[in-house]
Amino acid sequence: MAKVLIIAEHLNGKLNSSTARCVTCARELKAESIDVLVLADAPDTIAAEAAKIDGVNKVLTAANAANAHALAAIYAPQVVAVAQGSGGYSHVLAPSTTFGKDVAPRVAALLGVAQVSDIMHVDDAYAFQRPIYAGNAIVSVSAPSDQILVATVRTASYAAATNGANAAPIEALNLAVDLPTHTRFVALAQGSSERPDLQSAARVVSGGRGVGSAENFAVIFKLADKLGAAVGASRAAVDAGYVPSDLQVGQTGKIIAPELYMAIGISGAIQHLTGIKDAGTIVAINKDGEAPIFEIADIGLVGDLFKIIPELEQALG
């Protein structure tokens, strides 16, 4: 039976929803146990959040001042120590986010195993499906069953596990691990916004080159605020300087799966479609009725976005 260890992703004392999505994936493994590892300088609050996730059997914490910032070089040896410890873990999972893509390969390298990336479906405990060619094809991959399996989970393919009625037990670990000193935290530069996080938002309003300018992007922000939505953008809009790159959605940006995705002034390049293919309802607004975005849209509006959006806002009240 599989025993799964999930590396918790967190920031500023809050657990990222990607961890709960990994729990959903772990359930498909029909695991004997699913444990969550929280590495932090003060892990108690984060661990309490993780303990509420339905399906989690135990939360392990490792408090260390070196864990104050999520440095992959610092995290990886600690994850390996836990994975190879008395828990008898067969699988180590991390979300396929910037965090997981940084930590998981280091863990796999230290364990001397190959990594499975972007799991989107579990066939059995050691066989999975993952996207290739910008999501245009799905490949089946198998991993050896006689060694620890390290994998990242494509979070857009899994809904977050909900909170259960009971909290899982929390166990504090004392890890005697020599941590590297060649990597140090300097600063974290990130955009601040009161809007929902783009990767976990239920609603996303995105603008493309058709919006026309950085000043015109105000209509996208205004509609998003009306809907309580996060704001995204196509690569074309980012390259044109309309918005910063952290809003980019697509193959080279963020892969998301909101309940509602509004693509405004976005033609629908394949690289962009890769990032939204798992969205619930896709609404497209574009003046070009032949734009590729309409091929995947559930609702399509052909016309001038600067006329349609005010009408939508008025209808929303």
MIVEXNU-335563 format. One record per residue: residue in three letters; x, y negated, z of N, C-alpha, C in turn. Coordinates in steps of 0.02 Angstrom, whole numbers, padded with zeros to 5 digits, always signed. Example, Ala and Ser with C-alpha at 12.3 -4.5 7.8 and 13.67 -1.06 7.14 Angstrom:
BEGIN
ALA+00660+00284+00390+00615+00225+00390+00660+00165+00390/SER+00642+00112+00354+00684+00053+00357+00645-00002+00394/
END
This chain:
BEGIN
MET+00042+00060+00000+00000+00000+00000+00044-00063+00000/ALA+00021-00113-00036+00058-00175-00040+00052-00216+00024/LYS+00108-00247+00043+00108-00294+00098+00136-00360+00069/VAL+00096-00412+00072+00110-00474+00036+00132-00529+00083/LEU+00185-00564+00065+00208-00623+00100+00199-00683+00053/ILE+00162-00733+00074+00150-00793+00034+00188-00851+00064/ILE+00227-00885+00023+00264-00944+00045+00217-01004+00043/ALA+00203-01034+00100+00155-01089+00103+00185-01152+00073/GLU+00145-01186+00034+00165-01252+00007+00130-01305+00048/HIS+00166-01354+00071+00137-01407+00111+00175-01472+00102/LEU+00144-01527+00119+00176-01592+00114+00144-01639+00165/ASN+00186-01675+00200+00163-01724+00250+00116-01692+00301/GLY+00133-01631+00321+00095-01598+00374+00030-01568+00352/LYS+00016-01565+00286-00046-01537+00262-00033-01480+00213/LEU-00073-01427+00220-00066-01369+00177-00094-01383+00108/ASN-00058-01365+00056-00082-01374-00012-00131-01318-00029/SER-00183-01334-00068-00233-01283-00086-00204-01227-00128/SER-00144-01238-00157-00113-01185-00196-00100-01123-00154/THR-00090-01131-00090-00079-01074-00046-00141-01030-00043/ALA-00200-01061-00037-00262-01023-00035-00275-00989-00102/ARG-00251-01018-00157-00259-00986-00222-00214-00924-00227/CYS-00156-00928-00196-00113-00869-00194-00145-00813-00154/VAL-00182-00830-00102-00217-00780-00062-00268-00744-00105/THR-00304-00781-00147-00353-00750-00192-00319-00700-00238/CYS-00261-00718-00265-00223-00672-00307-00201-00611-00268/ALA-00177-00622-00207-00153-00567-00165-00208-00516-00151/ARG-00269-00540-00146-00326-00495-00135-00333-00445-00192/GLU-00318-00468-00253-00323-00423-00311-00273-00366-00306/LEU-00221-00375-00266-00171-00322-00257-00196-00267-00211/LYS-00255-00279-00180-00283-00232-00131-00231-00217-00077/ALA-00202-00271-00052-00147-00266-00004-00170-00242+00064/GLU-00126-00206+00096-00137-00184+00165-00139-00245+00211/SER-00096-00294+00196-00095-00355+00236-00072-00413+00193/ILE-00096-00473+00209-00076-00535+00176-00054-00583+00230/ASP+00011-00598+00231+00038-00644+00281+00062-00707+00246/VAL+00057-00763+00282+00079-00827+00255+00138-00852+00297/LEU+00191-00873+00263+00251-00898+00297+00254-00974+00291/VAL+00255-01008+00348+00259-01081+00350+00328-01101+00375/LEU+00366-01133+00332+00432-01159+00349+00427-01235+00356/ALA+00441-01261+00415+00434-01333+00427+00472-01350+00490/ASP+00479-01415+00501+00510-01436+00564+00460-01433+00621/ALA+00396-01445+00605+00342-01440+00654+00284-01405+00620/PRO+00284-01338+00620+00237-01300+00579+00168-01287+00609/ASP+00156-01307+00672+00095-01286+00706+00031-01307+00671/THR+00026-01370+00652-00035-01394+00619-00046-01360+00552/ILE+00007-01353+00514+00003-01320+00449-00017-01247+00457/ALA+00013-01214+00507-00002-01144+00520-00075-01135+00539/ALA-00102-01182+00577-00172-01178+00598-00218-01181+00538/GLU-00200-01222+00488-00239-01226+00426-00236-01159+00389/ALA-00175-01132+00382-00166-01069+00346-00203-01012+00380/ALA-00206-01013+00446-00238-00959+00484-00313-00955+00471/LYS-00342-01010+00448-00414-01011+00435-00433-00980+00368/ILE-00385-00971+00324-00401-00946+00256-00424-00874+00260/ASP-00481-00860+00231-00510-00793+00231-00465-00745+00192/GLY-00447-00690+00224-00404-00641+00192-00333-00640+00220/VAL-00315-00692+00257-00249-00695+00288-00249-00654+00352/ASN-00202-00608+00357-00197-00566+00417-00155-00596+00472/LYS-00103-00634+00452-00058-00663+00502-00021-00722+00470/VAL-00006-00771+00512+00034-00828+00490+00099-00827+00529/LEU+00154-00830+00492+00220-00831+00522+00249-00901+00516/THR+00280-00926+00569+00309-00993+00567+00383-00990+00584/ALA+00420-01034+00552+00492-01042+00567+00505-01116+00575/ALA+00510-01137+00638+00522-01208+00653+00597-01222+00652/ASN+00616-01270+00611+00687-01287+00606+00692-01358+00578/ALA+00734-01399+00608+00741-01467+00584+00762-01469+00511/ALA+00797-01417+00488+00820-01413+00418+00761-01404+00371/ASN+00704-01383+00397+00644-01372+00356+00599-01433+00352/ALA+00624-01490+00374+00583-01551+00372+00563-01570+00301/HIS+00604-01552+00253+00589-01565+00183+00595-01500+00144/ALA+00553-01492+00094+00549-01429+00057+00607-01422+00008/LEU+00665-01406+00034+00724-01395-00008+00729-01321-00023/ALA+00727-01304-00087+00727-01233-00107+00789-01197-00082/ALA+00846-01230-00084+00908-01198-00062+00906-01180+00012/ILE+00868-01219+00052+00862-01207+00123+00808-01154+00137/TYR+00753-01159+00101+00697-01113+00111+00713-01042+00091/ALA+00747-01033+00034+00756-00967+00004+00788-00916+00051/PRO+00844-00931+00085+00874-00881+00129+00829-00860+00186/GLN+00787-00907+00209+00741-00891+00263+00685-00845+00238/VAL+00661-00859+00178+00609-00815+00149+00637-00744+00140/VAL+00698-00739+00116+00729-00673+00106+00736-00637+00173/ALA+00756-00673+00225+00764-00642+00291+00698-00612+00315/VAL+00643-00648+00304+00577-00623+00324+00556-00566+00280/ALA+00566-00573+00215+00545-00521+00167+00581-00455+00180/GLN+00644-00458+00200+00683-00398+00212+00680-00375+00285/GLY+00643-00411+00326+00639-00395+00397+00593-00337+00412/SER+00569-00336+00473+00529-00280+00497+00459-00278+00468/GLY+00439-00332+00432+00371-00334+00405+00359-00284+00349/GLY+00412-00262+00318+00405-00213+00264+00368-00239+00204/TYR+00382-00300+00184+00344-00330+00129+00364-00301+00061/SER+00314-00290+00021+00325-00265-00047+00321-00320-00099/HIS+00286-00375-00082+00276-00430-00129+00289-00497-00094/VAL+00321-00543-00130+00329-00612-00107+00298-00656-00160/LEU+00248-00695-00142+00213-00738-00190+00222-00811-00173/ALA+00225-00852-00224+00227-00925-00218+00184-00954-00274/PRO+00155-01013-00263+00116-01043-00317+00160-01065-00375/SER+00132-01064-00435+00170-01085-00494+00165-01161-00502/THR+00185-01195-00449+00187-01268-00448+00261-01288-00449/THR+00274-01352-00447+00344-01375-00445+00380-01343-00385/PHE+00345-01340-00329+00373-01309-00269+00390-01236-00280/GLY+00341-01198-00304+00351-01126-00313+00402-01109-00366/LYS+00403-01150-00420+00451-01138-00474+00523-01153-00452/ASP+00529-01191-00398+00595-01207-00371+00618-01154-00322/VAL+00572-01132-00279+00591-01085-00225+00595-01012-00249/ALA+00544-00989-00285+00539-00918-00302+00599-00891-00340/PRO+00626-00926-00390+00685-00899-00425+00745-00889-00379/ARG+00753-00934-00331+00809-00927-00284+00799-00866-00239/VAL+00736-00855-00219+00721-00797-00178+00735-00733-00217/ALA+00713-00732-00280+00724-00673-00322+00799-00660-00332/ALA+00837-00714-00343+00909-00707-00354+00944-00679-00292/LEU+00925-00704-00234+00955-00680-00172+00937-00607-00158/LEU+00878-00587-00180+00857-00517-00172+00885-00472-00227/GLY+00912-00503-00280+00939-00464-00335+00885-00431-00377/VAL+00827-00465-00384+00772-00437-00424+00751-00487-00477/ALA+00716-00464-00527+00687-00508-00578+00622-00537-00552/GLN+00605-00596-00576+00543-00629-00554+00489-00621-00606/VAL+00427-00613-00584+00368-00615-00628+00338-00685-00621/SER+00328-00720-00677+00305-00789-00675+00233-00795-00699/ASP+00197-00842-00669+00130-00863-00692+00080-00806-00695/ILE+00073-00768-00643+00022-00715-00641-00047-00746-00649/MET-00084-00723-00698-00152-00747-00707-00204-00692-00697/HIS-00181-00629-00695-00226-00572-00682-00184-00513-00657/VAL-00212-00478-00609-00178-00419-00581-00210-00356-00610/ASP-00170-00315-00644-00194-00250-00668-00187-00197-00614/ASP-00129-00196-00583-00120-00156-00522-00063-00188-00483/ALA-00040-00156-00431+00008-00187-00385+00073-00208-00419/TYR+00090-00176-00475+00153-00192-00509+00144-00205-00583/ALA+00084-00221-00604+00069-00236-00674+00024-00297-00677/PHE+00043-00345-00719+00008-00409-00719+00000-00436-00790/GLN-00042-00487-00796-00049-00523-00859-00028-00595-00847/ARG+00008-00623-00896+00031-00692-00893+00028-00724-00962/PRO+00020-00790-00965+00016-00823-01031+00085-00835-01061/ILE+00089-00832-01128+00149-00851-01164+00128-00894-01224/TYR+00177-00922-01259+00164-00964-01317+00112-01018-01302/ALA+00125-01056-01249+00080-01111-01230+00009-01087-01216/GLY+00003-01026-01192-00063-01000-01175-00101-00971-01234/ASN-00069-00967-01293-00103-00940-01351-00104-00864-01353/ALA-00065-00834-01311-00064-00761-01306-00054-00740-01234/ILE-00080-00682-01218-00073-00655-01151-00032-00591-01155/VAL+00020-00585-01113+00063-00527-01115+00056-00488-01049/SER+00059-00422-01054+00058-00379-00995+00130-00364-00975/VAL+00145-00372-00912+00212-00359-00887+00208-00310-00828/SER+00260-00269-00823+00265-00221-00768+00330-00232-00731/ALA+00328-00219-00666+00388-00228-00624+00402-00163-00587/PRO+00465-00150-00570+00483-00089-00533+00447-00087-00465/SER+00424-00028-00448+00388-00021-00384+00433-00002-00326/ASP+00498+00006-00340+00544+00027-00288+00585-00031-00259/GLN+00563-00094-00273+00598-00152-00246+00547-00207-00233/ILE+00567-00256-00193+00522-00311-00177+00506-00350-00240/LEU+00444-00364-00250+00422-00401-00309+00413-00475-00290/VAL+00447-00518-00327+00441-00591-00317+00403-00619-00377/ALA+00352-00658-00364+00311-00684-00419+00282-00752-00402/THR+00268-00790-00455+00231-00852-00447+00160-00841-00475/VAL+00112-00875-00445+00042-00867-00463+00017-00929-00501/ARG-00011-00918-00558-00040-00973-00598-00102-00997-00562/THR-00096-01052-00526-00150-01074-00482-00214-01093-00519/ALA-00207-01113-00583-00267-01130-00622-00310-01070-00636/SER-00282-01010-00628-00320-00948-00643-00357-00921-00583/TYR-00347-00951-00525-00377-00925-00463-00410-00980-00423/ALA-00471-00967-00400-00504-01013-00354-00472-01007-00286/ALA-00474-01060-00248-00445-01058-00181-00489-01016-00135/ALA-00458-00973-00096-00495-00934-00047-00525-00981+00004/THR-00586-00967+00025-00619-01011+00073-00598-00995+00144/ASN-00617-01037+00190-00601-01024+00260-00647-00970+00288/GLY-00619-00926+00329-00658-00873+00358-00687-00892+00426/ALA-00724-00846+00455-00756-00860+00520-00705-00858+00577/ASN-00653-00818+00569-00604-00810+00622-00535-00831+00598/ALA-00494-00857+00643-00427-00878+00626-00378-00820+00637/ALA-00331-00813+00591-00281-00760+00596-00231-00778+00651/PRO-00199-00728+00681-00149-00742+00733-00088-00777+00703/ILE-00055-00817+00744+00005-00854+00722+00064-00829+00763/GLU+00118-00812+00728+00177-00785+00761+00237-00828+00744/ALA+00271-00853+00796+00331-00894+00786+00392-00849+00779/LEU+00432-00863+00728+00492-00823+00715+00555-00862+00735/ASN+00605-00826+00755+00670-00855+00768+00719-00826+00718/LEU+00731-00861+00664+00771-00835+00610+00844-00854+00618/ALA+00886-00804+00624+00958-00815+00629+00987-00811+00559/VAL+00982-00866+00522+01004-00868+00452+01053-00925+00442/ASP+01108-00911+00409+01156-00963+00392+01128-01002+00332/LEU+01114-01065+00344+01085-01106+00291+01139-01145+00254/PRO+01132-01151+00188+01182-01186+00148+01184-01260+00165/THR+01240-01292+00154+01247-01363+00169+01261-01404+00106/HIS+01261-01371+00048+01277-01407-00013+01219-01448-00040/THR+01159-01437-00012+01100-01474-00034+01073-01515+00024/ARG+01057-01578+00010+01030-01620+00063+00974-01663+00035/PHE+00927-01681+00078+00871-01723+00058+00893-01797+00058/VAL+00879-01831+00003+00896-01902-00002+00833-01945+00004/ALA+00784-01933-00039+00722-01971-00037+00671-01937-00081/LEU+00608-01951-00067+00553-01925-00108+00517-01985-00139/ALA+00518-01988-00205+00483-02041-00241+00419-02013-00270/GLN+00364-02036-00245+00300-02011-00270+00249-02067-00272/GLY+00202-02062-00318+00150-02112-00323+00100-02104-00267/SER+00076-02159-00241+00025-02157-00189-00042-02176-00218/SER-00093-02139-00201-00160-02152-00228-00212-02126-00180/GLU-00268-02162-00176-00323-02140-00135-00368-02092-00173/ARG-00354-02082-00237-00393-02035-00277-00373-01963-00261/PRO-00416-01915-00277-00399-01844-00264-00336-01823-00300/ASP-00302-01773-00274-00242-01746-00305-00261-01714-00372/LEU-00222-01729-00423-00238-01706-00491-00242-01630-00496/GLN-00196-01594-00464-00194-01522-00472-00248-01485-00433/SER-00278-01517-00384-00329-01482-00344-00398-01514-00349/ALA-00405-01568-00386-00469-01604-00390-00523-01564-00426/ALA-00585-01570-00403-00641-01537-00435-00662-01573-00498/ARG-00647-01638-00502-00665-01678-00560-00604-01717-00583/VAL-00594-01718-00649-00537-01755-00677-00560-01794-00738/VAL-00541-01857-00741-00554-01899-00799-00486-01915-00830/SER-00476-01896-00893-00412-01906-00926-00419-01951-00987/GLY-00368-01991-00998-00367-02035-01057-00309-02018-01102/GLY-00318-02032-01166-00265-02018-01215-00244-02079-01253/ARG-00209-02068-01309-00185-02124-01350-00243-02168-01373/GLY-00301-02138-01382-00359-02176-01405-00382-02231-01358/VAL-00359-02230-01296-00377-02283-01249-00345-02349-01271/GLY-00287-02345-01304-00259-02403-01337-00204-02441-01302/SER-00205-02445-01235-00154-02482-01200-00156-02467-01125/ALA-00104-02488-01090-00103-02480-01017-00159-02521-00986/GLU-00172-02580-01013-00225-02623-00986-00293-02590-00996/ASN-00304-02559-01054-00368-02527-01068-00380-02466-01024/PHE-00325-02438-00996-00333-02378-00954-00374-02393-00891/ALA-00386-02457-00879-00428-02476-00822-00497-02444-00826/VAL-00522-02433-00887-00589-02404-00895-00588-02331-00871/ILE-00531-02297-00880-00525-02228-00857-00524-02226-00781/PHE-00485-02270-00750-00482-02273-00677-00550-02290-00647/LYS-00585-02337-00679-00650-02358-00654-00701-02301-00656/LEU-00703-02264-00711-00749-02208-00717-00731-02153-00667/ALA-00667-02141-00659-00644-02090-00611-00667-02108-00540/ASP-00660-02172-00522-00681-02193-00456-00756-02185-00447/LYS-00793-02197-00501-00866-02189-00498-00885-02116-00485/LEU-00845-02070-00513-00859-01998-00506-00823-01966-00447/GLY-00781-02005-00413-00740-01975-00360-00691-01925-00388/ALA-00663-01942-00446-00620-01895-00483-00547-01917-00482/ALA-00503-01869-00498-00433-01884-00508-00424-01910-00580/VAL-00368-01942-00592-00354-01969-00659-00297-01930-00690/GLY-00305-01912-00754-00254-01877-00791-00241-01913-00857/ALA-00195-01887-00896-00178-01918-00960-00147-01867-01006/SER-00151-01880-01070-00117-01837-01119-00043-01859-01123/ARG-00003-01817-01154+00068-01835-01161+00075-01897-01205/ALA+00032-01903-01254+00035-01961-01299+00026-02025-01260/ALA-00021-02025-01212-00034-02084-01171+00025-02099-01125/VAL+00055-02046-01099+00114-02055-01055+00173-02081-01096/ASP+00185-02051-01154+00241-02073-01197+00232-02145-01220/ALA+00169-02166-01227+00156-02234-01249+00163-02284-01191/GLY+00173-02258-01131+00183-02302-01073+00119-02326-01041/TYR+00063-02294-01057-00001-02316-01027-00003-02301-00953/VAL+00022-02242-00933+00020-02220-00864+00085-02182-00849/PRO+00102-02172-00785+00163-02135-00768+00157-02060-00783/SER+00214-02027-00787+00216-01957-00807+00184-01909-00758/ASP+00175-01930-00694+00146-01883-00646+00071-01872-00658/LEU+00043-01909-00706-00028-01899-00724-00036-01854-00785/GLN+00020-01833-00814+00016-01795-00877-00014-01725-00866/VAL-00062-01708-00908-00094-01643-00908-00075-01606-00971/GLY-00057-01542-00965-00039-01503-01024+00019-01457-01012/GLN+00044-01428-01065+00098-01379-01061+00159-01407-01027/THR+00177-01469-01041+00235-01499-01010+00216-01545-00952/GLY+00154-01541-00931+00130-01580-00874+00099-01534-00822/LYS+00041-01551-00799+00007-01511-00747-00045-01465-00779/ILE-00047-01403-00756-00098-01355-00777-00153-01357-00725/ILE-00214-01375-00745-00267-01386-00697-00330-01346-00716/ALA-00374-01338-00667-00436-01302-00680-00493-01333-00639/PRO-00509-01396-00654-00564-01429-00617-00632-01403-00638/GLU-00682-01418-00598-00750-01399-00617-00774-01441-00676/LEU-00752-01504-00678-00770-01550-00732-00708-01584-00758/TYR-00697-01581-00824-00641-01616-00855-00667-01660-00911/MET-00653-01725-00906-00674-01772-00957-00613-01794-00996/ALA-00612-01780-01061-00557-01798-01105-00579-01857-01148/ILE-00551-01916-01133-00574-01977-01166-00518-02005-01210/GLY-00532-02011-01274-00481-02035-01320-00424-01987-01329/ILE-00437-01923-01317-00386-01870-01324-00404-01827-01383/SER-00358-01821-01431-00374-01783-01492-00377-01708-01478/GLY-00333-01683-01434-00335-01612-01416-00279-01571-01446/ALA-00217-01596-01440-00160-01556-01462-00156-01492-01422/ILE-00129-01439-01452-00129-01374-01420-00093-01376-01352/GLN-00042-01419-01348-00005-01424-01284-00050-01452-01229/HIS-00096-01496-01247-00142-01524-01197-00195-01472-01179/LEU-00221-01438-01228-00273-01388-01216-00249-01333-01170/THR-00184-01317-01173-00155-01267-01130-00166-01285-01056/GLY-00164-01349-01041-00169-01370-00972-00239-01372-00945/ILE-00291-01364-00988-00360-01372-00964-00405-01313-00982/LYS-00375-01260-01010-00416-01205-01037-00459-01171-00984/ASP-00439-01176-00920-00478-01143-00866-00527-01190-00833/ALA-00536-01251-00860-00584-01298-00831-00655-01271-00838/GLY-00698-01290-00791-00767-01266-00793-00807-01295-00850/THR-00818-01361-00848-00854-01396-00902-00808-01450-00930/ILE-00800-01450-00997-00758-01499-01030-00801-01546-01071/VAL-00794-01611-01056-00831-01663-01092-00780-01703-01133/ALA-00793-01710-01198-00747-01747-01241-00781-01809-01270/ILE-00745-01865-01268-00769-01927-01299-00715-01950-01347/ASN-00732-01954-01411-00682-01973-01462-00719-02000-01523/LYS-00690-02050-01554-00723-02079-01613-00714-02036-01675/ASP-00665-01989-01672-00653-01943-01728-00691-01878-01717/GLY-00745-01869-01755-00786-01809-01747-00750-01745-01766/GLU-00693-01749-01799-00655-01690-01820-00597-01675-01771/ALA-00593-01712-01717-00538-01701-01670-00541-01631-01641/PRO-00484-01597-01634-00482-01528-01609-00513-01519-01540/ILE-00515-01572-01500-00542-01567-01432-00614-01544-01433/PHE-00651-01560-01487-00721-01542-01491-00731-01466-01501/GLU-00679-01432-01522-00684-01359-01533-00690-01321-01466/ILE-00664-01351-01412-00669-01317-01347-00714-01352-01298/ALA-00738-01412-01317-00780-01451-01271-00849-01420-01263/ASP-00875-01421-01203-00943-01399-01190-00993-01454-01209/ILE-00971-01516-01199-01012-01574-01218-00967-01623-01256/GLY-00990-01644-01314-00950-01689-01355-00989-01752-01373/LEU-00957-01810-01365-00987-01873-01383-00942-01907-01434/VAL-00968-01919-01494-00929-01951-01547-00947-02025-01548/GLY-00897-02066-01537-00910-02138-01538-00855-02177-01503/ASP-00867-02242-01498-00819-02288-01468-00821-02280-01392/LEU-00765-02260-01363-00763-02247-01291-00779-02310-01251/PHE-00764-02369-01278-00775-02431-01241-00849-02450-01241/LYS-00888-02416-01282-00961-02425-01279-00994-02369-01239/ILE-00967-02308-01247-00997-02250-01214-00985-02250-01139/ILE-00925-02268-01118-00910-02265-01046-00954-02313-01005/PRO-00963-02376-01026-01009-02419-00987-01080-02391-00983/GLU-01102-02358-01037-01168-02328-01035-01171-02271-00985/LEU-01117-02232-00982-01113-02178-00933-01114-02205-00862/GLU-01076-02258-00851-01073-02288-00784-01141-02314-00764/GLN-01177-02344-00811-01244-02370-00796-01291-02313-00779/ALA-01286-02257-00816-01328-02199-00802-01313-02168-00734/LEU-01249-02173-00713-01229-02145-00648-01255-02188-00591/GLY-01273-02251-00605-01302-02294-00554-01250-02327-00510/
END
